[in-house]
Amino acid sequence: MDSGDCPICAKHRGEGPLMGPLVWEDEHCLVFHAPVGEDGTVFLGYLFVETRRHLPYSDWPGAPRGGTPAITELCKRLRTYF
């Protein structure tokens, strides 16, 4: 998939229907709030944590995965914003 066709890449560029408010970012991840739905509703606190570097799962079976320490650290960092 070309990055121009990827809906997540479009979202990271600030484009497309998946775009919601950016809550936090660093060099590895972005955190977005859910966008307002077509009916005008939004669920407060509904967040999407996304990596900047991504591709279809089937294209990278040996991809590194965040272990417990990395995930715990990310949650601690995000907690300060709530």
C-alpha positions in Angstrom: 0.0 0.0 0.0 1.4 3.4 -1.0 1.4 6.0 1.8 -0.9 8.1 -0.4 -3.5 5.4 -0.2 -3.2 4.7 3.5 -6.0 6.2 5.6 -3.8 6.3 8.7 -1.0 8.2 6.8 -3.7 10.6 5.6 -4.8 11.1 9.2 -1.3 11.8 10.3 -1.1 14.4 7.5 -4.2 16.0 8.9 -6.5 14.8 6.1 -9.4 12.5 5.6 -12.5 11.3 7.5 -10.6 9.6 10.3 -9.0 12.9 11.4 -9.7 13.9 14.9 -8.0 16.4 17.3 -4.3 15.6 18.0 -3.9 15.1 21.7 -0.2 14.2 22.0 2.7 13.1 19.9 6.4 12.2 20.0 8.9 10.8 17.5 7.2 7.3 17.6 3.5 7.8 18.3 0.5 10.1 17.8 -2.6 10.1 20.0 -5.8 11.4 18.5 -9.2 11.9 20.0 -12.1 10.3 18.1 -13.5 12.6 15.4 -17.1 13.9 15.6 -19.4 11.4 14.0 -21.6 12.0 11.0 -24.6 12.5 13.4 -22.6 15.2 15.3 -21.9 13.1 18.3 -18.5 12.4 19.9 -17.5 10.1 22.7 -15.2 12.1 25.1 -12.1 10.3 26.0 -12.1 7.9 23.1 -8.5 7.9 22.0 -6.5 6.3 19.2 -2.8 5.6 19.8 -1.0 5.1 16.5 2.6 4.6 15.5 4.1 6.9 12.9 5.8 3.9 11.3 3.3 1.3 10.1 2.3 -1.0 7.4 -0.1 -3.9 6.9 0.5 -6.5 9.6 0.9 -9.3 7.0 3.8 -7.4 5.3 6.0 -7.5 8.4 5.6 -10.7 10.4 8.8 -10.1 12.4 7.9 -6.5 13.4 9.0 -5.5 16.9 6.3 -5.3 19.4 6.2 -3.0 22.5 6.8 -5.0 25.6 5.3 -4.4 29.0 7.9 -1.7 30.1 7.4 0.3 26.9 3.6 0.2 27.1 3.7 1.0 30.8 5.9 4.1 30.1 3.6 5.3 27.4 0.5 5.0 29.6 2.3 6.9 32.4 3.2 9.7 29.9 -0.4 9.8 28.6 -1.9 9.8 32.0 -0.6 13.3 32.8 -2.9 14.6 30.1 -6.1 13.3 31.6 
